[in-house]
Amino acid sequence: MSKAIEQIVNAYVRLGNRQALEDLRTLRGKLAFDLKTRSGYDFSLPIGQIEEEIVVIEAGLDRLNADHGAERDRTAADPRSEVLQAAATSRMPVNEFLISPL
């Protein structure tokens, strides 16, 4: 298996980029499906490689889910967690979010 896909998945997990991982999985799934429907050539090797990549991507999504659950548990005890969560989802820097009217 290619180390490249592992490095890409690890980077997306570190960045918390779930959408990129889901997009990557979707694209790999479409590619595998396309290759499975073709005839005239033995595509079993590339299909196997793509399916291995999908397993790595899904493991990354699982890690991201576990990390998100642990983060949610840590911030639940913090009285500032609601403000921090709102700032994180607003796509606005925290310092601007805290001084802007709600």
ChimeraX attribute file (.defattr): number of C-alpha atoms within 10 A of each C-alpha:
attribute: neighborCount
match mode: 1-to-1
recipient: residues
	/A:1	11
	/A:2	9
	/A:3	9
	/A:4	10
	/A:5	16
	/A:6	16
	/A:7	11
	/A:8	16
	/A:9	24
	/A:10	19
	/A:11	14
	/A:12	19
	/A:13	22
	/A:14	13
	/A:15	10
	/A:16	17
	/A:17	14
	/A:18	16
	/A:19	11
	/A:20	14
	/A:21	23
	/A:22	15
	/A:23	11
	/A:24	18
	/A:25	21
	/A:26	13
	/A:27	14
	/A:28	19
	/A:29	17
	/A:30	11
	/A:31	15
	/A:32	20
	/A:33	12
	/A:34	11
	/A:35	16
	/A:36	14
	/A:37	8
	/A:38	10
	/A:39	8
	/A:40	5
	/A:41	7
	/A:42	11
	/A:43	14
	/A:44	12
	/A:45	9
	/A:46	14
	/A:47	19
	/A:48	13
	/A:49	15
	/A:50	19
	/A:51	17
	/A:52	15
	/A:53	23
	/A:54	21
	/A:55	13
	/A:56	18
	/A:57	24
	/A:58	17
	/A:59	16
	/A:60	23
	/A:61	22
	/A:62	13
	/A:63	16
	/A:64	21
	/A:65	15
	/A:66	12
	/A:67	15
	/A:68	13
	/A:69	11
	/A:70	12
	/A:71	11
	/A:72	13
	/A:73	11
	/A:74	11
	/A:75	14
	/A:76	12
	/A:77	9
	/A:78	10
	/A:79	9
	/A:80	10
	/A:81	14
	/A:82	12
	/A:83	12
	/A:84	16
	/A:85	13
	/A:86	14
	/A:87	17
	/A:88	13
	/A:89	8
	/A:90	11
	/A:91	9
	/A:92	12
	/A:93	10
	/A:94	16
	/A:95	9
	/A:96	10
	/A:97	17
	/A:98	14
	/A:99	8
	/A:100	8
	/A:101	6
	/A:102	5
